[in-house]
Every structure is written in C-alpha cells, then in structure tokens.
Amino acid sequence: MFSLAFACFSFHFLKREFETLFVHRFSHSSMPLINLFKNSVHYWFLSGFLIAYFLYSPSFVSPPLPMVLTSALVFVTAELGNFYCHFLLKNIRPAGSTERKIPHGFAFELVSCPNYSFEILAWISFAVMTGLWSSWLFAAVGGLQMYLWAVKKHHRYLKEFKDYPRQRKMLVPYVI
C-alpha cells in the first residue's frame, strides 16, 4: 500500500513542477521571503518528514484495500481536476499580460477557486488512503491555507468584476 501512496504523492509534486514550468502564468515576478519559510515547513517537515516517517515505519498498518483503492482513484481524479483548472486559468490570461478576467467553464461555474477545492479533496483522499494522522495534519494545514487564499480571491473577484456571478461560492458548491 505504501508504494501506491508514494506514487500518488510523487504524482502530485511532479504535476506541480510541470505546471510551474509549462502552465502557470504568474502575475508577480517574485514571492515574498516569508513564503519560502512557510513552504519549507509545510512541504519538507509536514509532508516530507512526518508523512514519510509514519508511512514507511515498520509499525504502519494500511487501511482496508477497498478504501485504499477508492481513495487513490479519488486522489488521481482530484489531481486531474486541479490540473484542468490551472489549464483553464492559463488560457484566460494572454502571455506576458497581467490582465485579469472572470474564469468560466468546468467547476468555475460553481466555485471561484476549484483548483483549491480539487487539491483539498486530493489531500483528504490521501489521508484516507494512508490513515495517518500526519497525512490528516498535512491536509488540514494545506486546506486552511487554501481556504484563506480562496476567501481573498473570491472577494477580489466580487470587488473587481461588477458582473461576477453572485451565486458562485468560494470552495464548495452551494455551501462555502
């Protein structure tokens, strides 16, 4: 089971590297220095150390196989949904531009930040797949950060675009 979790984990980070190199169009040329430390703690300690330590521990006990396989399927589906959202976002901003437009299509018809929704779903499914408290901690910390980003982005959309669809929620269709 831990090899399936490792494959999902690796798939996520390889996908992120691919997106960074070939998909994302960043509006700022640099990142605040504090983010370097936050990202390092989040990715190196919470995921790289804590998840790996408990996942590869001799005392690791896998959840039941049907739960693991179902969770892996949800994880991959959520990762592909996240990728498609990033692809749609890329295509609404011309190369070299900082112009912002209202995202439309796919899950953007329901929520402002479906890329975050799909990533949160992926990490929740990973936590179910492994059954590890460290995976749940990683999902919770990442989910909280994405929720905070979604709040800011949703409010910015509402303020910036007078014709922004008012029925859209931030992260969870019809709820949040």
Secondary structure, DSSP 8 states (H G I E B T S, - for coil): -HHHHHHHHHHHHHHHHHHHHHT---SSSS--HHHHHHHHIIIIIIIIIIIHHHHSSTT-----HHHHHHHHHHHHHHHHHHHHHHHHHHHHS-TT--------SGGGGTBS-HHHHHHHHHHHHHHHHH--HHHHHHHHHHHHHHHHHHHHHHHHHHHH-TTS-TT-BSSSTTT-
